[in-house]
Amino acid sequence: MAANKEYLNFILEQLSELNDITYRAMMGEYIIYYQDKIVGGIYDNRFLVKPTKSAKSLMPYAPFELPYDGAKEMLLVEKVDSKDFLTKLFNAMYSELPAPKKKKK
């Protein structure tokens, strides 16, 4: 089952306090970027983020879920109704996320 655009728009609205949030559609799902770094994505209408130390600290009981078969586990964000929490989560995670890969010329 693919993610729907309405759920994407809801998540983007919840992240509207942050600057430089972008997304990319990929095979019916959406990858979410914060200042050019991949934070997570929307998979089957679930908002999943990379399991950084700060994400695990802020969401100690969040279940690990697979975004799709063969992928690494990610954390399910259950407090999607809180703009304050999502802003805090993304800001805490940012320094732990890998830098974007350089594009080959």
Secondary structure, DSSP 8 states (H G I E B T S, - for coil): ----HHHHHHHHHHTTTSSSEEEEEETTEEEEEETTEEEEEEETTEEEE---HHHHHHSTT--EE-SSTTS--EEE---TT-HHHHHHHHHHHHTTS--------
